[in-house]
């Protein structure tokens, strides 16, 4: 294959029939056996624009050591864009391992939030400073302002491995989106404790900074697989609350309840159901924001197709034709 170029097209700008030669990050890599009994390579390849499934049907076309074709490896690939059952993919002709030194600027392979991080952090700080409850404000300040390592991780982490906001800065963007909706909801439902809701939004996914790995491909850390972000968050809340003299026990329990119940159902990983108005609101706003982001992303990636492929996460196809808004 030819030498690298720094101006290779982004995956999601390519259309059916387009050729591609360049570097991509393998988020997943698996050698499989076809129904005809032949071995093939299935990859999930990505750059800053997103990811596509890639298939090399003849593994003899791998250049170099086959064992180097693994998840988290950069690969030099040659192939063309195709469409199968409504899903865009890349049919590969050649694949080889590429060391980081050959790839160059690694940042161009990772999708990032469209919002500047500094802008989002400033918005976050403004919301924390607007919290009236002194106990809640102390807790949030300790975690999201005073802990430099957590603040940095919170600004970089994705919100999920594959469902929604799957890009660097996605967790912070997702959190700010829910906070914006929460302000409106609390203005409508006057019985809500606004500060408690905001705290629940801040805390409900902060553990994903340690649950998810995002230095190369997006996946789970060992701790994330073994413990999960909800358990981590409860530990962190208890730890920080213990540092604040006379932190109210009732408040600690209510914050833990919001975190523990935010998935909404036992079968979705929450050990308890939402049993306070604030917990119910955080659950539904979190669910709504994640699903809408996934829908809008699916619509964008579908291009001119009227329907997206079936989404296992959403358990449906999505109709992509948008009725124009009134002027």
Backbone bond lengths (Angstrom), bond angles and torsions (degrees), N, CA, C in turn:
res aa  C-N    CA-C-N  psi(-1)  N-CA   C-N-CA  omega(-1)  CA-C   N-CA-C  phi
1 X - - - 1.460 - - 1.525 109.41 -
2 X 1.294 115.44 157.60 1.460 120.65 -173.94 1.520 110.80 -74.98
3 X 1.325 115.77 169.42 1.461 121.75 -179.61 1.522 110.35 -69.48
4 X 1.353 118.07 159.12 1.458 121.43 -175.11 1.511 112.70 -68.91
5 X 1.332 114.45 154.07 1.459 121.55 173.01 1.513 107.87 -127.08
6 X 1.324 116.74 145.53 1.462 120.80 -178.20 1.519 111.62 -85.60
7 X 1.333 117.85 -7.43 1.463 120.30 -176.91 1.524 111.66 -110.62
8 X 1.319 117.88 30.69 1.457 120.03 179.05 1.521 109.39 -64.26
9 X 1.335 118.26 145.94 1.468 120.55 -178.38 1.524 111.38 -68.65
10 X 1.315 116.08 152.72 1.447 121.27 176.04 1.528 109.79 -76.16
11 X 1.317 115.93 144.99 1.466 120.79 -175.50 1.516 112.51 -53.80
12 X 1.326 116.26 -46.88 1.459 119.64 -172.55 1.531 113.68 -77.36
13 X 1.334 117.24 -0.04 1.462 119.82 173.66 1.525 111.20 -93.89
14 X 1.327 116.93 -9.29 1.462 121.26 -176.67 1.520 111.39 -83.20
15 X 1.335 115.21 149.21 1.457 121.19 179.68 1.523 109.60 -118.82
16 X 1.321 115.22 167.07 1.451 121.12 -177.85 1.540 110.37 -54.20
17 X 1.307 116.05 129.94 1.457 122.25 -179.59 1.502 114.21 95.87
18 X 1.351 117.51 -16.17 1.462 120.14 179.95 1.531 110.56 -68.94
19 X 1.332 115.54 141.61 1.462 120.53 175.37 1.522 109.59 -87.83
20 X 1.327 115.26 153.33 1.464 120.07 178.22 1.514 109.43 -140.67
21 X 1.327 115.97 131.53 1.459 122.42 170.80 1.525 106.38 -135.26
22 X 1.323 116.81 121.26 1.456 118.68 179.85 1.506 112.13 169.11
23 X 1.336 114.58 -169.74 1.458 121.60 -177.68 1.518 110.43 -95.94
24 X 1.330 116.47 140.88 1.451 122.43 174.73 1.525 108.36 -142.20
25 X 1.331 115.10 155.29 1.459 121.03 177.90 1.525 108.89 -93.59
26 X 1.323 116.68 128.53 1.466 121.12 177.53 1.524 108.90 -85.15
27 X 1.318 117.11 107.83 1.466 120.16 175.16 1.529 110.34 -78.23
28 X 1.321 116.00 -33.36 1.470 121.11 177.05 1.521 107.90 -138.89
29 X 1.315 116.68 149.13 1.466 121.71 178.72 1.522 108.57 -150.37
30 X 1.326 116.67 127.62 1.469 120.03 -179.08 1.522 109.90 -149.63
31 X 1.325 115.58 132.40 1.457 121.10 172.37 1.531 107.60 -90.03
32 X 1.325 115.78 127.95 1.459 120.96 -175.18 1.524 110.77 -130.12
33 X 1.326 115.42 169.68 1.461 121.96 178.90 1.527 108.61 -112.48
34 X 1.332 116.48 126.93 1.461 121.25 -179.70 1.526 110.56 -75.67
35 X 1.319 116.53 171.35 1.465 121.54 178.07 1.525 111.74 -63.85
36 X 1.331 116.52 -19.73 1.463 120.92 178.35 1.531 111.71 -89.98
37 X 1.327 116.31 -0.10 1.453 120.13 177.12 1.509 115.78 89.09
38 X 1.327 117.62 6.39 1.470 120.20 -179.65 1.532 109.86 -97.94
39 X 1.335 115.58 149.92 1.459 120.92 -179.29 1.525 110.41 -83.71
40 X 1.348 115.62 138.86 1.465 120.06 175.84 1.523 108.90 -139.94
41 X 1.323 115.91 166.14 1.461 122.85 -178.63 1.525 109.54 -111.94
42 X 1.323 116.00 125.71 1.462 121.35 175.52 1.521 108.74 -111.95
43 X 1.322 116.03 128.55 1.458 121.97 -176.61 1.526 110.84 -127.09
44 X 1.319 115.94 152.76 1.455 121.80 164.62 1.513 105.72 -112.53
45 X 1.334 116.17 110.11 1.461 122.54 -171.58 1.526 109.75 -108.44
46 X 1.316 116.20 143.68 1.461 118.58 -176.00 1.517 112.20 -143.38
47 X 1.337 113.50 158.10 1.455 123.15 165.75 1.521 106.03 -142.68
48 X 1.312 118.15 -164.83 1.458 120.83 -174.57 1.520 113.36 -65.16
49 X 1.340 117.88 -19.29 1.466 120.99 -177.63 1.509 113.43 -86.34
50 X 1.330 117.86 -14.33 1.457 120.39 -177.04 1.514 110.69 141.69
51 X 1.335 115.96 -155.80 1.456 119.33 -177.27 1.514 111.04 -138.30
52 X 1.327 114.95 159.59 1.458 123.31 175.74 1.518 108.88 -141.05
53 X 1.331 115.70 149.97 1.449 119.94 169.99 1.527 108.60 -74.01
54 X 1.333 115.88 141.22 1.456 120.93 177.26 1.517 109.72 -127.79
55 X 1.338 116.41 142.87 1.466 120.84 -177.29 1.526 109.72 -131.23
56 X 1.315 114.90 125.72 1.460 121.74 172.55 1.523 106.57 -111.18
57 X 1.320 116.00 106.47 1.458 119.85 -170.64 1.523 112.58 -80.84
58 X 1.331 117.02 -16.38 1.466 120.88 178.10 1.523 108.13 -122.89
59 X 1.328 118.02 102.09 1.463 121.09 -174.70 1.524 112.34 -67.99
60 X 1.331 117.24 -12.07 1.463 119.54 175.47 1.525 111.69 -67.05
61 X 1.346 116.26 -14.71 1.467 120.83 178.67 1.531 112.56 -81.88
62 X 1.333 117.16 -0.28 1.469 120.01 175.27 1.524 109.10 -74.81
63 X 1.306 116.50 126.58 1.454 121.54 178.59 1.525 109.29 -92.32
64 X 1.284 117.73 127.58 1.459 121.07 179.67 1.519 112.26 88.08
65 X 1.309 115.73 -155.83 1.451 123.24 -173.06 1.525 110.98 -76.46
66 X 1.336 116.70 121.96 1.463 120.74 178.72 1.522 111.32 -63.71
67 X 1.322 117.72 -31.46 1.460 120.66 -176.83 1.521 112.84 -69.65
68 X 1.313 117.46 -14.38 1.467 120.68 177.75 1.530 112.16 -81.90
69 X 1.336 117.25 -9.04 1.471 121.30 179.37 1.519 107.32 -86.01
70 X 1.320 116.62 91.19 1.454 122.07 -175.56 1.525 110.10 -135.69
71 X 1.328 115.16 167.90 1.462 119.60 172.56 1.524 109.58 -60.71
72 X 1.331 116.06 145.58 1.472 125.18 -179.14 1.521 113.15 78.71
73 X 1.324 117.97 0.74 1.469 120.37 178.66 1.529 109.91 -92.68
74 X 1.317 115.79 145.02 1.458 120.26 169.13 1.521 108.46 -82.71
75 X 1.328 116.01 138.65 1.453 121.81 -178.54 1.518 110.02 -126.40
76 X 1.314 115.38 145.11 1.470 120.88 168.78 1.526 105.90 -97.52
77 X 1.328 116.53 122.51 1.460 120.02 -174.34 1.531 110.38 -127.78
78 X 1.333 113.53 154.63 1.463 121.46 172.75 1.514 106.54 -132.27
79 X 1.336 115.85 130.09 1.450 118.60 -178.73 1.515 111.61 -173.81
80 X 1.327 115.86 -162.99 1.460 121.06 179.69 1.522 109.53 -145.19
81 X 1.329 115.31 153.15 1.455 121.72 -177.42 1.527 109.49 -82.00
82 X 1.321 115.66 133.16 1.464 121.15 178.86 1.515 109.13 -134.57
83 X 1.310 115.47 173.59 1.460 121.30 -179.85 1.518 108.63 -131.13
84 X 1.340 115.45 126.95 1.461 119.83 -179.67 1.521 108.81 -132.25
85 X 1.326 116.64 119.64 1.466 122.28 -178.46 1.527 111.89 53.26
86 X 1.333 116.34 40.25 1.456 121.13 177.80 1.507 114.97 79.92
87 X 1.322 117.72 2.03 1.465 120.88 -178.08 1.529 110.04 -111.35
88 X 1.323 116.14 125.13 1.459 121.24 178.52 1.522 109.58 -72.82
89 X 1.329 116.45 136.63 1.459 121.27 178.50 1.523 108.72 -148.62
90 X 1.316 116.88 175.92 1.457 120.47 179.12 1.525 109.00 -120.57
91 X 1.320 115.10 121.86 1.463 122.00 176.77 1.526 107.45 -87.57
92 X 1.316 115.82 118.42 1.451 121.29 -170.81 1.528 111.99 -95.05
93 X 1.329 115.44 140.43 1.467 121.91 175.96 1.528 111.20 -105.26
94 X 1.332 116.02 -33.18 1.471 120.98 179.55 1.516 109.37 -145.62
95 X 1.325 115.04 148.35 1.468 121.74 178.36 1.520 108.39 -145.91
96 X 1.320 116.37 139.89 1.458 119.99 170.38 1.523 109.24 -150.36
97 X 1.314 115.18 155.38 1.464 121.95 175.70 1.527 109.44 -68.60
98 X 1.346 116.22 143.15 1.467 121.86 177.37 1.525 109.14 -128.68
99 X 1.321 119.51 121.04 1.461 121.23 177.05 1.524 110.83 -67.10
100 X 1.337 116.21 154.16 1.462 121.00 -178.55 1.524 111.83 -54.82
101 X 1.333 116.64 -36.95 1.460 120.49 -177.04 1.527 111.80 -63.59
102 X 1.323 117.16 -27.37 1.466 120.81 178.88 1.522 111.28 -81.01
103 X 1.328 116.06 -29.77 1.464 120.78 -175.13 1.522 111.52 -72.63
104 X 1.336 116.96 -37.62 1.463 119.47 179.86 1.518 111.77 91.49
105 X 1.328 116.85 -129.26 1.458 122.96 -175.72 1.526 109.95 -69.50
106 X 1.333 117.12 105.92 1.456 120.67 -175.94 1.526 112.77 -73.30
107 X 1.323 118.01 -22.41 1.464 120.70 -175.09 1.526 112.80 -62.89
108 X 1.344 116.83 -22.87 1.471 118.74 -178.39 1.519 112.75 -75.99
109 X 1.321 117.51 0.78 1.457 120.60 179.72 1.520 112.85 -104.91
110 X 1.311 117.45 2.45 1.455 120.09 -176.54 1.522 110.21 -118.13
111 X 1.340 117.72 123.18 1.467 119.73 176.77 1.516 110.38 -65.35
112 X 1.320 116.79 140.83 1.467 121.56 -177.23 1.522 109.28 -130.88
113 X 1.311 115.14 159.40 1.459 121.07 176.63 1.528 110.07 -60.99
114 X 1.315 115.74 145.49 1.467 120.28 177.15 1.530 111.06 -74.97
115 X 1.328 117.48 -14.01 1.457 121.19 179.91 1.529 110.20 -93.00
116 X 1.315 119.27 136.64 1.466 121.23 176.68 1.524 110.98 -61.61
117 X 1.327 116.46 136.94 1.464 121.23 -177.90 1.531 111.26 -60.65
118 X 1.326 117.24 -43.35 1.469 120.22 -178.64 1.521 111.22 -59.67
119 X 1.321 115.99 -38.79 1.468 120.86 178.64 1.530 110.65 -64.99
120 X 1.332 116.43 -42.64 1.466 120.22 -179.09 1.522 111.09 -68.20
121 X 1.334 117.43 -40.35 1.462 119.90 178.71 1.525 111.29 -64.62
122 X 1.322 117.01 -37.86 1.464 120.00 178.41 1.529 110.01 -65.07
123 X 1.324 116.69 -39.52 1.461 120.30 177.01 1.527 110.50 -64.20
124 X 1.325 116.47 -42.36 1.461 120.98 178.41 1.527 111.02 -60.32
125 X 1.325 116.66 -46.74 1.469 120.62 -179.53 1.525 111.29 -61.17
126 X 1.333 116.34 -38.45 1.464 120.01 178.71 1.521 112.00 -64.00
127 X 1.331 116.68 -38.14 1.465 120.12 179.16 1.520 110.48 -68.45
128 X 1.331 117.08 -42.06 1.465 120.13 179.06 1.534 110.38 -61.47
129 X 1.322 116.19 -42.57 1.473 119.44 -179.20 1.523 111.80 -67.98
130 X 1.335 117.91 -18.44 1.468 121.13 179.95 1.519 112.82 -84.47
131 X 1.333 117.40 -8.82 1.463 121.02 -179.97 1.524 109.38 -69.44
132 X 1.332 116.38 127.03 1.465 120.82 -176.21 1.520 112.36 -83.62
133 X 1.324 116.95 -36.85 1.465 120.07 -177.60 1.527 109.70 -64.94
134 X 1.339 118.56 119.22 1.475 120.10 -174.34 1.530 113.01 -65.63
135 X 1.338 117.71 -32.92 1.457 120.69 -179.99 1.526 110.98 -68.70
136 X 1.319 115.78 -45.26 1.459 120.41 179.43 1.523 110.43 -65.44
137 X 1.340 116.63 -42.43 1.468 119.89 -179.98 1.529 110.92 -63.15
138 X 1.316 117.87 -40.24 1.466 120.66 177.32 1.525 111.57 -62.39
139 X 1.322 116.08 -43.05 1.459 120.42 -178.56 1.525 110.89 -64.86
140 X 1.328 116.80 -47.61 1.464 120.39 -178.92 1.528 111.05 -65.80
141 X 1.314 116.84 -39.19 1.464 120.04 179.47 1.522 110.91 -64.15
142 X 1.330 116.19 -41.20 1.464 119.78 179.69 1.518 111.59 -61.57
143 X 1.317 116.77 -41.04 1.459 120.53 -176.17 1.526 112.71 -80.04
144 X 1.327 116.89 -49.97 1.461 120.58 -167.60 1.527 114.38 -97.55
145 X 1.322 117.44 -12.01 1.468 121.06 178.00 1.522 110.29 -117.07
146 X 1.330 116.54 -48.50 1.453 120.26 -174.73 1.509 115.22 -76.89
147 X 1.332 117.85 -26.89 1.464 121.28 179.59 1.531 108.40 -92.03
148 X 1.317 116.94 97.09 1.473 121.62 -173.74 1.528 111.76 -62.15
149 X 1.333 117.30 -39.28 1.464 120.13 -178.61 1.522 111.02 -66.80
150 X 1.333 116.80 -42.93 1.469 119.89 178.91 1.526 110.53 -67.47
151 X 1.311 117.00 -40.65 1.470 120.61 179.18 1.533 110.61 -59.73
152 X 1.323 116.22 -43.28 1.456 120.22 179.26 1.521 110.90 -64.71
153 X 1.330 116.95 -44.29 1.466 120.53 179.53 1.520 110.98 -65.35
154 X 1.331 116.91 -38.37 1.466 121.22 -179.34 1.528 111.26 -65.10
155 X 1.326 116.55 -28.14 1.468 120.42 -179.95 1.530 112.26 -82.76
156 X 1.334 117.81 -13.24 1.458 121.34 -175.66 1.531 114.13 -110.02
157 X 1.311 117.27 -28.77 1.466 120.71 -170.68 1.525 112.29 -67.11
158 X 1.335 117.24 146.90 1.463 120.32 168.50 1.523 109.12 -74.23
159 X 1.326 116.99 166.57 1.459 119.88 179.18 1.521 111.95 -86.13
160 X 1.323 117.49 -17.12 1.465 121.48 -178.66 1.520 108.36 -163.37
161 X 1.321 115.45 168.58 1.461 120.35 177.39 1.524 111.78 -77.63
162 X 1.338 116.86 -35.10 1.449 117.76 -176.06 1.513 116.04 -150.31
163 X 1.331 118.10 -17.92 1.456 120.72 -172.08 1.528 113.51 -76.21
164 X 1.335 117.07 -51.76 1.465 119.56 -174.17 1.516 111.00 -155.36
165 X 1.329 116.08 153.80 1.464 122.98 179.04 1.534 111.01 47.33
166 X 1.341 114.63 50.13 1.468 120.86 -176.01 1.527 108.79 -90.55
167 X 1.307 115.36 73.28 1.459 121.37 178.01 1.517 108.16 -162.87
168 X 1.324 115.84 160.23 1.459 120.41 179.42 1.531 109.40 -61.47
169 X 1.320 116.06 131.15 1.463 120.82 -174.97 1.511 112.75 87.65
170 X 1.323 117.08 -1.39 1.464 120.42 -176.57 1.515 113.39 -65.85
171 X 1.335 117.46 -35.09 1.465 120.54 -179.79 1.519 110.99 -66.21
172 X 1.316 116.90 -44.02 1.463 120.82 178.98 1.533 110.43 -65.79
173 X 1.325 116.69 -42.47 1.472 120.20 179.63 1.528 110.86 -64.04
174 X 1.325 116.45 -43.78 1.472 122.04 177.88 1.521 110.68 -60.64
175 X 1.312 117.57 -44.54 1.457 121.83 -179.90 1.522 111.33 -62.57
176 X 1.327 117.00 -45.04 1.468 120.50 179.85 1.527 111.38 -65.55
177 X 1.320 116.79 -35.26 1.462 120.28 177.88 1.528 110.91 -63.65
178 X 1.328 116.50 -44.21 1.472 119.84 178.50 1.524 110.32 -66.85
179 X 1.328 117.46 -38.95 1.458 120.42 179.05 1.529 111.08 -60.29
180 X 1.324 116.22 -39.47 1.467 119.99 178.84 1.527 110.55 -63.67
181 X 1.335 116.60 -44.37 1.470 119.79 177.67 1.522 110.91 -66.26
182 X 1.325 116.82 -36.72 1.462 120.82 -178.66 1.531 111.31 -63.37
183 X 1.330 116.34 -39.46 1.466 119.53 177.56 1.524 110.48 -59.13
184 X 1.328 116.19 -43.45 1.469 119.94 -179.33 1.524 110.84 -67.47
185 X 1.334 116.18 -42.05 1.461 120.09 -178.97 1.524 111.22 -65.15
186 X 1.325 117.18 -40.52 1.458 120.10 -179.82 1.533 111.28 -69.52
187 X 1.333 116.18 -29.16 1.456 119.08 174.68 1.519 111.61 -69.22
188 X 1.320 116.89 -27.36 1.470 121.48 179.44 1.525 111.05 -85.04
189 X 1.340 115.96 -45.84 1.465 120.84 179.62 1.531 108.26 -97.08
190 X 1.309 115.84 90.50 1.464 121.48 -172.07 1.528 112.47 -66.00
191 X 1.337 117.59 -18.64 1.465 119.22 179.95 1.526 112.21 -75.18
192 X 1.333 117.62 -14.02 1.459 121.80 -179.06 1.525 111.30 -67.54
193 X 1.325 115.57 144.94 1.458 120.96 169.93 1.527 106.47 -87.10
194 X 1.309 115.55 101.39 1.463 121.33 -173.71 1.517 112.41 -59.26
195 X 1.324 118.18 -43.91 1.460 120.90 -178.14 1.530 111.35 -65.86
196 X 1.323 117.20 -36.99 1.458 121.12 178.44 1.525 110.90 -66.86
197 X 1.332 116.54 -39.75 1.464 120.45 177.12 1.524 110.60 -63.27
198 X 1.334 116.92 -47.21 1.465 120.04 -179.83 1.529 110.77 -60.25
199 X 1.328 116.80 -41.71 1.462 119.83 178.45 1.518 110.52 -62.07
200 X 1.326 117.05 -42.13 1.461 120.75 178.52 1.514 112.17 -61.66
201 X 1.328 116.73 -39.14 1.466 120.57 177.98 1.530 110.28 -64.91
202 X 1.303 116.87 -46.39 1.468 120.34 178.68 1.525 111.72 -58.66
203 X 1.329 116.81 -40.26 1.460 121.21 -169.90 1.518 113.97 -90.66
204 X 1.338 118.94 -16.86 1.468 119.97 -167.48 1.529 113.46 -65.83
205 X 1.317 117.96 -27.71 1.470 120.84 -178.05 1.519 113.84 -126.48
206 X 1.325 118.15 7.58 1.470 119.67 -174.72 1.531 111.06 -61.06
207 X 1.326 117.52 -27.01 1.457 120.35 178.72 1.514 114.01 -65.77
208 X 1.330 116.94 -14.76 1.466 119.58 178.49 1.526 111.78 -67.40
209 X 1.325 116.92 -16.82 1.466 119.54 174.57 1.526 110.79 -62.22
210 X 1.331 117.52 -26.04 1.460 121.95 178.04 1.523 112.30 -109.18
211 X 1.332 117.14 -21.26 1.464 120.35 179.96 1.525 111.50 -74.12
212 X 1.334 116.27 -36.86 1.459 121.35 -174.62 1.528 110.91 -100.55
213 X 1.326 115.56 146.87 1.465 121.58 170.32 1.521 107.37 -103.96
214 X 1.307 116.98 138.17 1.466 120.09 -174.45 1.523 111.34 -149.77
215 X 1.333 116.29 23.21 1.455 119.42 176.92 1.535 110.99 -76.18
216 X 1.361 116.44 -30.26 1.459 121.48 175.18 1.523 107.01 -129.65
217 X 1.320 119.38 -103.29 1.456 119.68 174.17 1.524 109.12 -78.49
218 X 1.333 116.35 162.60 1.449 121.29 -179.61 1.527 109.52 -87.78
219 X 1.320 115.60 126.28 1.456 120.25 -179.62 1.512 109.78 -158.70
220 X 1.329 116.06 -157.45 1.457 121.58 -178.60 1.525 109.93 -114.60
221 X 1.305 115.65 142.09 1.452 120.75 172.82 1.532 108.20 -76.82
222 X 1.325 116.16 167.66 1.465 119.57 175.58 1.524 110.33 -60.10
223 X 1.321 116.61 -44.20 1.468 120.57 178.81 1.518 110.75 -64.02
224 X 1.341 116.07 -37.77 1.453 119.66 178.38 1.511 112.62 -63.06
225 X 1.328 116.34 -42.10 1.460 120.41 178.02 1.523 112.07 -68.56
226 X 1.323 116.74 -37.45 1.456 120.45 -174.57 1.527 113.68 -82.85
227 X 1.343 116.51 -31.68 1.464 120.10 -172.96 1.527 112.40 -117.33
228 X 1.342 117.33 -45.87 1.457 120.79 -179.56 1.519 112.49 89.17
229 X 1.342 115.70 156.13 1.461 119.36 -171.77 1.526 113.02 -71.26
230 X 1.325 119.28 -30.00 1.461 120.26 -179.20 1.529 110.37 -64.76
231 X 1.325 116.24 -45.03 1.462 119.42 179.09 1.529 111.30 -63.67
232 X 1.326 116.27 -40.39 1.460 119.97 178.28 1.523 111.03 -60.71
233 X 1.325 116.44 -44.19 1.465 120.90 -177.74 1.526 111.21 -62.44
234 X 1.325 116.54 -41.47 1.464 119.49 178.77 1.523 110.60 -62.24
235 X 1.316 116.24 -41.14 1.467 120.29 178.08 1.520 110.77 -62.67
236 X 1.334 116.86 -43.94 1.460 120.76 -178.14 1.533 111.20 -66.44
237 X 1.333 117.18 -40.78 1.464 120.71 178.60 1.522 110.02 -61.44
238 X 1.321 115.89 -47.73 1.465 119.50 179.51 1.520 111.68 -61.02
239 X 1.313 116.88 -41.46 1.464 121.36 -179.09 1.529 111.38 -63.73
240 X 1.340 116.26 -48.04 1.463 119.19 -176.81 1.521 111.73 -72.52
241 X 1.338 116.78 -36.25 1.466 119.36 178.54 1.528 110.37 -64.07
242 X 1.328 116.79 -35.51 1.463 121.11 179.60 1.525 112.01 -65.75
243 X 1.327 117.11 -24.82 1.463 120.99 179.63 1.523 112.64 -79.19
244 X 1.343 116.30 -17.49 1.467 120.94 -177.78 1.528 108.33 -95.31
245 X 1.302 117.49 114.68 1.462 122.49 -175.41 1.520 111.16 -57.80
246 X 1.328 115.77 128.70 1.471 123.86 175.96 1.531 113.18 65.67
247 X 1.339 116.56 25.90 1.478 119.11 177.84 1.522 108.31 -57.83
248 X 1.341 118.61 129.50 1.468 121.39 -173.58 1.534 112.45 -64.33
249 X 1.317 115.70 130.80 1.456 121.07 -179.45 1.526 111.49 -64.33
250 X 1.318 117.10 -39.96 1.468 120.37 179.96 1.530 110.53 -61.96
251 X 1.318 117.82 -40.56 1.456 121.24 178.49 1.526 110.90 -65.79
252 X 1.324 117.25 -42.48 1.463 121.13 178.51 1.529 110.47 -57.97
253 X 1.317 116.64 -44.89 1.465 120.99 -178.47 1.534 111.00 -66.39
254 X 1.327 117.14 -40.86 1.467 119.63 -179.21 1.528 111.37 -68.05
255 X 1.328 117.82 -37.08 1.468 120.49 175.93 1.522 110.75 -65.01
256 X 1.327 116.11 -43.70 1.464 119.62 177.65 1.511 110.92 -61.17
257 X 1.321 116.65 -39.34 1.474 119.65 -179.64 1.528 111.45 -62.70
258 X 1.317 117.66 -41.91 1.471 120.20 179.14 1.526 110.07 -60.67
259 X 1.320 116.46 -45.55 1.464 120.88 179.84 1.525 110.82 -64.24
260 X 1.320 116.81 -47.21 1.461 120.94 -176.22 1.521 112.82 -65.73
261 X 1.310 117.76 -27.64 1.470 121.02 -174.09 1.521 114.00 -103.95
262 X 1.348 118.38 2.80 1.466 118.02 -167.44 1.524 114.37 -71.31
263 X 1.319 119.26 -15.36 1.468 120.01 173.47 1.523 112.07 -77.27
264 X 1.309 116.69 -13.82 1.456 120.55 168.96 1.507 117.26 88.89
265 X 1.324 117.74 -30.35 1.458 121.63 -177.71 1.517 109.89 -138.59
266 X 1.324 115.05 149.75 1.464 119.65 -179.77 1.519 110.97 -61.07
267 X 1.342 116.71 -40.47 1.460 120.73 -177.20 1.524 112.58 -71.15
268 X 1.328 117.38 -12.55 1.463 121.36 177.55 1.528 112.06 -97.00
269 X 1.329 117.17 6.18 1.456 119.87 173.73 1.504 116.04 108.31
270 X 1.336 118.59 -3.59 1.456 119.98 176.50 1.523 109.33 -87.70
271 X 1.333 117.86 128.24 1.465 119.47 179.85 1.519 113.76 -73.19
272 X 1.339 117.23 -16.46 1.464 121.68 176.52 1.532 109.00 -137.45
273 X 1.331 115.11 156.95 1.465 120.87 175.81 1.529 109.17 -86.08
274 X 1.348 117.72 154.74 1.471 119.40 176.48 1.529 110.68 -62.21
275 X 1.327 116.45 124.12 1.461 121.42 -175.47 1.520 113.10 -124.38
276 X 1.333 117.11 10.28 1.459 121.73 171.92 1.527 107.40 -130.29
277 X 1.331 117.57 155.04 1.471 119.20 178.39 1.528 112.42 -56.35
278 X 1.330 116.36 -40.21 1.469 120.47 -178.56 1.530 111.20 -65.17
279 X 1.323 117.38 -41.05 1.463 121.16 178.84 1.519 110.84 -66.07
280 X 1.330 116.79 -40.32 1.470 120.38 179.57 1.523 110.51 -64.34
281 X 1.325 116.73 -42.25 1.465 120.66 179.99 1.525 111.01 -63.93
282 X 1.327 117.60 -45.94 1.473 120.50 -179.97 1.527 109.69 -60.51
283 X 1.321 117.60 -43.07 1.469 120.18 179.06 1.515 111.52 -57.96
284 X 1.327 117.42 -51.86 1.463 119.92 -174.23 1.530 112.05 -69.06
285 X 1.325 117.92 -37.22 1.461 119.54 178.23 1.530 111.08 -67.50
286 X 1.320 116.82 -39.77 1.459 120.97 176.52 1.525 110.50 -61.76
287 X 1.320 116.62 -47.55 1.463 121.81 -179.80 1.527 110.91 -62.47
288 X 1.331 116.67 -44.01 1.461 121.25 -179.21 1.520 111.66 -62.86
289 X 1.325 117.65 -47.45 1.461 120.57 -177.16 1.522 111.29 -64.28
290 X 1.327 116.96 -41.95 1.460 120.21 179.86 1.516 111.84 -64.32
291 X 1.330 117.29 -43.99 1.463 120.36 -177.02 1.522 111.93 -71.56
292 X 1.321 117.40 -37.52 1.458 118.52 178.41 1.524 111.57 -67.17
293 X 1.345 116.94 -40.07 1.469 118.87 177.28 1.518 110.20 -61.46
294 X 1.335 117.21 -41.12 1.455 121.14 178.62 1.529 111.08 -64.15
295 X 1.329 116.60 -39.63 1.468 120.14 178.17 1.524 111.64 -64.74
296 X 1.327 116.43 -49.23 1.466 119.64 -178.81 1.532 111.12 -62.13
297 X 1.335 116.38 -38.16 1.471 119.45 177.63 1.526 110.44 -65.60
298 X 1.342 117.11 -41.79 1.453 120.22 178.45 1.512 112.31 -62.54
299 X 1.334 116.23 -40.66 1.468 120.80 178.21 1.528 110.57 -62.51
300 X 1.317 115.85 -43.11 1.469 120.35 -179.95 1.517 111.18 -63.68
301 X 1.327 116.85 -42.42 1.458 120.81 -176.39 1.530 112.18 -75.44
302 X 1.335 117.37 -19.01 1.462 119.97 -178.60 1.519 112.54 -73.40
303 X 1.333 116.81 -16.51 1.466 119.78 179.29 1.527 111.86 65.00
304 X 1.317 116.61 -123.82 1.462 121.32 -176.91 1.527 112.71 -91.06
305 X 1.318 118.20 -2.40 1.459 120.67 177.77 1.527 110.06 -68.58
306 X 1.325 116.07 143.68 1.461 120.62 179.83 1.520 112.73 -78.58
307 X 1.327 117.06 -18.59 1.453 121.59 179.99 1.533 109.73 -133.62
308 X 1.306 115.13 143.60 1.461 119.42 172.17 1.527 108.57 -79.16
309 X 1.333 118.76 161.73 1.464 119.54 168.86 1.523 110.10 -60.57
310 X 1.314 116.87 161.55 1.458 121.11 178.47 1.523 109.61 -62.46
311 X 1.310 115.55 129.81 1.457 121.55 178.74 1.519 108.90 -100.98
312 X 1.343 116.10 118.05 1.462 118.79 177.92 1.518 111.15 -66.69
313 X 1.319 116.39 -35.05 1.461 119.86 -179.91 1.528 111.44 -66.53
314 X 1.325 116.39 -41.39 1.465 121.16 -179.18 1.537 112.19 -88.73
315 X 1.322 116.62 -15.17 1.465 124.00 -179.53 1.528 111.95 60.01
316 X 1.332 115.36 41.03 1.463 120.55 179.86 1.522 109.73 -172.46
317 X 1.332 115.08 162.46 1.459 121.41 164.53 1.526 107.66 -89.31
318 X 1.325 117.43 159.36 1.454 121.36 -177.28 1.521 108.89 -119.96
319 X 1.315 115.84 129.39 1.460 121.83 177.74 1.525 108.31 -77.59
320 X 1.325 116.67 127.00 1.471 120.02 -169.56 1.517 114.55 -99.18
321 X 1.349 118.55 -10.24 1.456 120.39 -177.65 1.528 108.52 -72.46
322 X 1.324 117.06 121.78 1.463 121.93 -175.52 1.519 110.37 -104.24
323 X 1.326 116.73 123.71 1.469 121.08 175.49 1.534 108.25 -72.42
324 X 1.333 117.54 127.89 1.477 118.76 -175.56 1.520 112.05 -64.63
325 X 1.317 115.50 140.78 1.470 120.66 178.95 1.511 109.87 -72.39
326 X 1.337 116.68 149.13 1.467 121.50 177.72 1.517 109.91 -66.99
327 X 1.310 115.47 141.51 1.465 120.28 179.36 1.529 111.27 -82.67
